[in-house]
C-alpha cells in the first residue's frame, strides 16, 4: 500500500468504519500492511540504522563489497530491498539489480543473470547510458564480468544483490565468485556486490575469504530488538484507524522472539480479530484469540518437526523441555545454554530442576532422533543451542500456551512482560 512519498495521514484524518463495506476495507488494509512479506517500502521499514549505514558506506566507497548474513527470518531481504531508498534523492545514480541464487546455479548462470538484470534495471530506470555493456555471453569468467562492468558510467552506482547465496552448492561457483570480488576490488570497479545468505559467519558463505578481506564488509544481522519490533507494529497501525494496547504490543513482541515475520503475522491476526468484533483497539484478548489462527496458518510447516521432537512412548516431558528451550534467554544470535533452560523448565514443571533433569533432552533435540530441531555448537563444556529453524521457536511457545503448559503464576515471569523498560 504505497503512499507515493507523502506522510501517513493522522488518525483524525482517517475515516472510521461505519458500514460493513468500511470494515471489510479495513480488514483488507490490515492484511496488506501486516502481510509478513519482505518490506519494499522505506516508510514501513523499522530499525537497522547501523546496518544500513555500513552498506551505504561500502557502496559509496566503491570497490567494496558486502556480505550480509544471519538467521532465517531476521529481515535480510527487507534490508536489501530498502537500504538505498533512504538516499535515492541525494544519490540518484543507483542502479539496483536483484537475483535469487539456487542450488543448481553455476558461476555462469548466477552472474549471467546478474548482468542481464543490471542491464535491464538501468534501461528501465532511464539510465541506459550507464549500463552500456554486453550480456550475451554463453559462459562467463570473472575477467569477462569485470571488463563489462568497467563500461558502466563513471557516475553510476551499480549494485548487484544476490539473495539466498547460501543456497549455492557448486564449489567452483563459490571460488570464482571470490575471484570476481578480488578482481573488482583490484581494478577499482564501481559496482558493489551484496551477497546475502543464511549463515553464522562469513566463512560459511565465502570461499577463502581471508584472501579478499580488504574487499569485504561484513554485515551480520541479528534478531531485532524489542524497540524495533514495536516500531514495526506502530508504523503499520499508523496507516489505519486501528490502535494496539500496551499489553497487546508487549505480548506480540515477546512471542515474536526477535523475528519480524512473527510480529507482523501475530499483529495481523489480532487486528483482524478486533475488526471482526467491530473494535478499533487491539487488546491482549485479541492477541490470545489470534494464536489459534496462527497455529492453523503455520501447522503445515512445523507440525511434523514438532511431533518428531517430542514423540515418545513414555512420559519423558519432551514437550515441556522443548518449551523451556523456546522460553530460555538467548544471545543476539538466538543461542542459549543448558543453564539458561533451568529457570523456565523449573517454572513449567512447578518445582526446582537442575540441568541433569533435561540434559538428555537437549542431546535428543540436537540429534537425528529429535529431528535436529536444535542446532548445537561448541565443545562439551561450552555447548550452545538454538532452534535450527528460528521460526519454530514462536510456534513452540504458542503451542505451549495453547496446551496450558505454562502455569498462570509463572506466565508473567516466563514471558518477561517488563513493560516499564520500554516506552510504548
N, C-alpha and C positions, 0 to 999 in steps of 0.2 A: 504494500500500500504506500506508494510514493507520495511525497509532499512537494516535489519539484523545488526543493531547496527552501521552501517557506517554513517559518516557525510553526510548530504544532499549535493548533487552536487551544485556547484556555478551556477549562471545564465549563465556565459560564457560557462560552460561545457554542459549545457542543449541544446538540439537540437531545433532550431527554426523551426516551421512547414513550409513546402513548398507545399506539396501535400494535397489533400482532406483527404487522409488517416491520414496524420500527424495532421491535425486539428481535425479529429474525435478522434484520440488518446488523444489529449489534452483535448477535451471535457470529455472523459472518466476519465482522471486523476482528473479533476476538480470535477466531480460528485462524485468520490470516496473520495477525500480529504475533501470535504465540504458536506458530506452526512447527517450531523446533528445528527448522531447516537452517543451514548456514546463513548468516546475515550478509546481505549485499547492499544495505542502505546505511550510510555512515551515521545518520541520526539515531539509529536503533542500536548501534554498536556500543558496548559498555566496557570500560576499563582498558587494560592492556597498554597504557600510555608508554611505559618503559620499553616494551617490545616494539611498538610502533616506531618509536624514536630510533631504536637500534637498526631497524630495517631501512628506514628513510635515510639514515646516515650512511649506510652501506651503499644505497642506490646513488646518492649524491657524490660519494667518494669515487665512484666508477671503479671498474676492475675489481671490486669487492663482490663477494657472492655470499648468499645466506643459506644456512641450514636450519630449518625450523622443525623442532621435534618435540614430542611429548606423548602422553597417553591418548588413547582413542577418546574422543568426545569432549576434549578440553577447549575446542574452538579454534583449531589451527586454520581450517578452511575459511571461517568467518574473518579471521585476522588478515589473511592474504586477499580476501575479497575487498576489504575497505581501507587498509592502511594508507594507501596512496590517495584516497579521495579527500582526506583532510588537507592535502596540499595541492590538489589538482588545479586550483585557481591561480596559485602563485607559481607552480611548476607545470606549465601547460604542455610540456613535451613528453609526458608519459605515454608510452605505448605498451599496453598490458596484454600479454598472451598467457593463457592458462590451458594446460592439458592435464589429463589424468593418466598416470602410469598404471601398468598392469603386469601380471606375472608372465605374459607372453612377449613382452617388449624386448627388442634388441636395441642396441645403441642407435642404429639407423632408423628403426621405426619410431623410437621415442623422440629423437632430436629432429627427425624429418617432420613429424607432426608439429613439433615446437616451432620450427622455421616457417611452416605453412601458416600456423596460427598467428605468429608475429606479423607476417606479411599481411594477412587478412585484417588483423586488428589495425594496422597502420592505414590501410586503404579505407576501412570502414569509418575511422575517426578523422578522415580528411588529411592524413599526414603521409600520403603515398610517397612523397619525395624523401621521407625519412627511411623508408624500407625498400629501397631500390636494389634488391639483391635477388639472386636466383634461388628457387625452391625445388627445381625439377630433377635433382639427382636421384638415381635409383638407390644408391647407397651413400652413406656419409662417413667421413673421417673427422676427427677433432680439428684438423687443419683446414678442411674444407668449410666447416661451420664457422671457424674463426675468421677466415678470409671473407666469407659472405657477410658476416656481422660487422666487419670493418667498413663495409659500404654504407652502413646506416648513417644518417645525417649527423653532423658534428654536434648539433644542439639537441638531438634526440636522447631520451632516457628510456631505452627499451628494457622491459622486464619480462623474463620468461619464468613462469611459475609452474613447477612440476609437482602436482599434488599426488599423494599416495605413492611417493617414491620408494617407500619401504616395501611395496609390492613387487618391485623388480627383483628377479632371481638370477638373471643372466650375469655371470661373473664378468664377462667381457664388457657388458653394458656398463657395469659399475666402474670398472677400471678405466674405460675410455671416457666416461663422464668426468672422472677425476682428472684425466689428462686434458680434457677440454677446459675445465676450470683453470688448470695451470696455464694453458696457452692464453686464455682470455686475460688472465692476470698479467702474464709476462709481456703481452703485447698491448696492455692498457686499453683493451676493448671496452667500450662504454656500456655494453649490455650486461645486465645483472641477472644471474640465475638464482632462483629461490627454490631449493629442494625441500619438500615438506613430507614428513612421514612419522609413523608411529615408532618410537624408539625411546630407550632410556638414556642413550648418549649418542654422540656424533659418530662413534666408531661403528655403530650398527647400521649406519646409512652410507658412509663414505669410505671407500676402499683406500687404504694407505693415506689417511687424512693428514698425518704428520708432515708429509712432503708438501702439502699445499695449505698448511695452517695460516700462512700470511694472507692467503686469498680468501679465507673463510671468516664469516661472522656467525658465531653460534648463537641461536636464539632458542633456548629451552622454554617450553610453555607448560607451566604447572597448572594445577586446578585453580579455578577462580576464587577470589576471596569472598567473604560474606558480603562485603560492601559492593563488590562488582555484581554479584547475583541480585542484590537488592536493586541496583541500578537497572538491570535487565527488566525487572518487573515494573519499576516505576516509569521507565521510558515508554514502555508499551502501553501501560494503563493510561498514561497522559494523553494518548491519542484517542481515547474513548471517554465516555461518561462514567466508566467504572472506577472504583477505588478499592484498595485492598487494606484490610485492617492490619494493625501491627502484628497481632497474633498469626494471622494468615500468612503474612510475608515471612515471618520468622520460621514458621513450620515448613514452608516451602523451601526456604534456604537451607535449613538443617537437613531435610530429607534429600536435597539435591546433591549433597556431598561434594560441592565444588564443580559440578558438571552442568554447564549452561543448558544442555538439551533437556535435562530433567526439570530445571527451573521453568523453562517455557512450557513443557508438557503438563506439569502439575498446575501451573498458573492457568493454563487454558481450560483444563477440565474443571477446576474450581470456579473460574469465572463463568463458564457455561452452566454450571450447576446453579449459581446465583441467578443468572438470567432466566433459567427455566422456572425459577421461583419468583421471578419478577422483582428482583432486588438489585440495586446498583452498587452495593458494597459487598465485597467478598469476605466472608468470615472464616474462622477456623473450622466451623462445621462444614463449610463448602469444601475446604481442603480435605477433610476426613472423608467426606462423601465422594470426592474425586478419586480416592485411592482405588475403589473398585473398578472404575473405568480405566484407570492407569494400568492395573494388573491385566485387565482384558486386552488392552492395546499391546502390552509387552509380553504377554504369556507365550506367544509363539516363539519368540526369540530366546526366552530364558527358562521356560518351564522344564525342559528336558535336562538342561545342565544343572538346574537346581535340584531336581529329583535324583540325579546321579550322585550329587554331592552328599545328600542326606539319607540316601537309601540304606536301610539296614533291617535285618530280621529281629534285631534285639533293640532294647530301649537304650540306645547309646547317646542320646541327646545331641546328635549331629546338627539337627535344625537349630537348637539353642546356641551351640558353639559357633555355628556359621553366622547367626545373627549377631553374636558378640563380636565377631571379626568385623562385620559391617559397621558396628557402632564404635569400634575402637578408635582412639585418637591416632591420626596419621601425620606424616610429614607432608611437605608440599608436593611430593611425587606420589602420594597415596599409600606409602609403605607404613606398616605398623610392626611391632614386635610382639612376642608372646606375652610380655609383661603388660602391654597395652590392652590385652584382651581380658586380663584378670578382673578389672573393675566391672565392665559390662556383663561378663559371664556370671560374676557373683550376684549382681543385681537381678539378672534374668532367672537365676536358679534360687534366689531368695536365701542364700547362705554364702558365707565366705568360701571362696575357692582359690586354689593355687594352680600354677602352671601345669603341675602334674596331672590335674584333672582333665585337661583338654589337649595336652601336648601331642598325643597320638592323633587327635582330630586334625591338628594342623598338618601333620605328616600326610594324613589321608587326603586332605583338601588340596595339597600340592603334589599329588601323585596321580597316576592313571586311574587308580581305584576311585578317587573322588572327582574324576574328570578334569583334573588340573584347574579347578575353579579358582585356586590361588596360585600366584606366581611367587616362587621363593628365590631369594638371592642371599649371598653371604655364606660364611662357614658355619660350623656347628655352634660356635659361641656368639656369633653376630648375625643370626638369621633374621631376615626381614621378609614380610609377606605383603602382597597386595592382590586385589582381585584381578585376575588375568584380563577379564573384560570389565573395565570400570563401570560400565552401565549396569552390571549385575548388582553392585553394592546398594543403590537405592531400591532396587527390586527386592532384595533380601530384607531390607528394613521394613518396607511396606508390607511384605508378606508376613513378617513377624508381628507387626501391629495388627493386621487383619486376623491373624491366628491367635491374638491375645497372649503372645509370649512375653510381652513386656508388662510387668506389674505396674499398676497405676501409680503406686508410691514411688517407682523408680523412673517413670516416664520423663519427668521434667529434667532430672539429672542426666539420663542417658541421651536425651535429645538436646541437651545443653542449651536450654532456652534462656540464655542470659541476655535478655533484650536490652538491658540498660547499657550495654557496652557499645551499641551502635545506634546512631540516630536514624530513625525510620520515619 
